[in-house]
Amino acid sequence: MIVDDRLRDLDYLYTTPSHQCPTGVTMPLHRREELLRLADASDLVIIEDDFESENNFAGNPIPALKSLDRNDRVIYIGSLSKSMAPGLRVGYIVAAPELITELRALRRLMIRHPSSFIQRSLSLFISLGYNDAHLKRLAQAQKERGALMLDALARHIPQCTVTPFNGGGSCWVQLPNNVSATELAERAAECGVLIEQGDIFFQAEHPAGNFVRLGFQSINARVIDKGIATLAAVIDALQKRCPPTLTSLKVC
């Protein structure tokens, strides 16, 4: 996010400073402080979605906007969907007490709360320190998978450009100019590798067609290298405009 005068006329700003989607880039501390100063000066409310903040590879995560907020400008939201289980349907908000009171009232009118038993169980799980231990194991697993992904991309597809990242569960990759992400996704799927084409993340009427997002959060570490090797073979085939041999590229 670029902090400039374009933000001054907003009432609310939604941001994911921990990991921008889809690039995975983390907002630096100086820009977070700059954004908070602008919010104070412009009467702006920031909604901070701390997306994948638990998956930080650097060891010392940058403080959340909410932890730096001194004037209740930030509404901090998160969930346990990625770190624990999406089926729990449990999220949370950290905000000014007056806002929490209003949100509780609205919640009761709009939708029933999640199971009290699940909420109580999660409360105990967190208070006893098990969640912190779980998040450390999760971050370590993601760090190992991310390193494997970067190594495989550097060896198998050096002609691609990878946006640097220090956390999260995916990476943003720019393909060679003559490779279509849509065609690559279709051909790779036939070979057992699923990727996310990047055009859906652009607002332009004619988005760039050579970006993809590669997820590794739910991928077995043992097949990452084989998957990237398969992707490299498909890219090579597309550049040569000949069909890949499916039997030799199948990833199990």
Secondary structure by P-SEA (a helix, b strand, c coil): cccccccccccbbbbbccccccccccccaaaaaaaaaaaaacbbbbbccccccccccccccccccccccccccccccccccccccccccbbbbbccaaaaaaaaaaaaaccccccaaaaaaaaaaaaaaaaaaaaaaaaaaaaaaaaaaaaaaacccccccccccccccbbbbbccccccaaaaaaaaaaacbbbbbcccccccccccccbbbbbcccccccaaaaaaaaaaaaaaaaaacccccccccccc
